[in-house]
Amino acid sequence: MNENTALTESTYYILLSLVTPRHGYGIMLAAEQLSGGRVRLAAGTLYGALNALCDKGWIAPLPVSQDSRKKEYKLTAQGLAVLHGELTRLKELVANGETILKEASV
C-alpha cells in the first residue's frame, strides 16, 4: 500500500470483516455491524469492491464446494498489511487532531 493511500470507509470495513473468512452477505452484515450502521453495502457495490480487492491481492476467494453457490473470501497477508497501515494512518490523524484541539481549548 502506498503510504499516501487512504482507504475508503467501505473498503476498510470490508477488509476488517474478512479477518474471518465470509461470504458476501456475511461481509455486508459485518461491515454494517462494525460501523455502527454507518456503512451499508449494496450487493452491486460489494461485489465490485470484492473483485477489485481480489485484483489487488488484498483478499482471495476460498475454494467453492460443488454443492454451494456461496463464494467465500479471506484476507491475504498483503490485505492484513494494508489494514495495519491504515490503522497506523488513522491513529496519526486522531493524535494530531487531539493535540491541535487540546491546544485550541486552552
C-alpha positions in Angstrom: 0.0 0.0 0.0 1.3 3.4 -0.9 1.9 5.5 2.2 -0.3 8.2 0.9 -3.2 6.0 0.0 -6.2 6.2 2.3 -8.8 3.5 2.3 -12.5 4.4 1.9 -14.6 3.5 4.9 -16.3 0.8 2.9 -13.0 -0.8 1.9 -11.7 -0.6 5.4 -14.7 -2.4 6.8 -14.8 -5.0 4.0 -11.1 -5.8 4.8 -11.7 -5.7 8.5 -14.7 -8.1 8.2 -12.5 -10.6 6.3 -10.1 -11.2 9.1 -12.6 -14.1 9.4 -13.5 -15.7 6.0 -17.0 -14.8 5.0 -19.4 -14.9 2.0 -20.9 -11.7 0.5 -23.9 -11.4 2.7 -21.8 -12.0 5.8 -19.4 -9.2 4.7 -22.4 -6.9 4.3 -23.7 -7.7 7.8 -20.3 -7.5 9.4 -19.5 -4.1 7.8 -22.8 -2.7 8.9 -22.4 -4.0 12.5 -18.7 -2.9 12.8 -19.5 0.6 11.6 -22.5 1.0 13.9 -24.8 1.0 10.9 -22.9 3.8 9.0 -21.7 1.5 6.2 -24.4 -0.3 4.4 -23.1 -2.1 1.3 -25.4 -2.8 -1.6 -24.8 -6.1 -3.4 -23.6 -4.5 -6.6 -21.2 -2.2 -4.7 -19.9 -5.0 -2.6 -19.2 -7.4 -5.5 -17.5 -4.7 -7.5 -15.3 -4.0 -4.5 -14.6 -7.7 -3.9 -13.4 -8.1 -7.5 -11.1 -5.0 -7.2 -9.7 -6.2 -3.9 -9.0 -9.7 -5.4 -7.2 -8.0 -8.3 -5.1 -6.0 -5.8 -4.2 -9.2 -4.0 -5.7 -8.0 -0.7 -8.3 -10.7 -0.5 -8.7 -14.1 -2.1 -11.7 -16.4 -2.8 -11.8 -19.7 -1.0 -12.4 -22.9 -2.9 -16.1 -23.4 -3.6 -17.7 -26.8 -3.0 -19.8 -28.1 -5.9 -23.0 -28.1 -3.8 -22.6 -24.4 -2.6 -23.3 -21.2 -4.5 -21.8 -19.1 -1.8 -18.4 -17.7 -2.6 -16.3 -17.0 0.5 -13.4 -14.7 0.7 -10.4 -14.4 3.0 -7.9 -11.6 3.8 -4.5 -12.2 2.4 -1.2 -11.3 4.1 -1.0 -8.3 1.9 -4.5 -7.3 2.9 -3.6 -7.6 6.5 -0.6 -5.4 6.0 -2.9 -2.8 4.3 -5.2 -2.9 7.3 -2.3 -2.4 9.7 -1.1 0.5 7.6 -4.5 2.1 7.5 -4.9 1.7 11.3 -1.5 3.5 11.8 -2.6 6.3 9.5 -5.9 6.7 11.3 -4.2 6.7 14.7 -1.9 9.5 13.5 -5.0 11.5 12.3 -6.6 11.1 15.7 -3.4 12.0 17.6 -2.9 15.1 15.5 -6.5 16.2 15.9 -6.4 15.7 19.7 -3.2 17.6 20.0 -4.4 20.6 18.0 -7.8 20.7 19.6 -6.3 20.4 23.1 -4.1 23.4 22.4 -7.0 25.3 20.9 -9.1 24.7 24.1 -6.6 26.4 26.4 
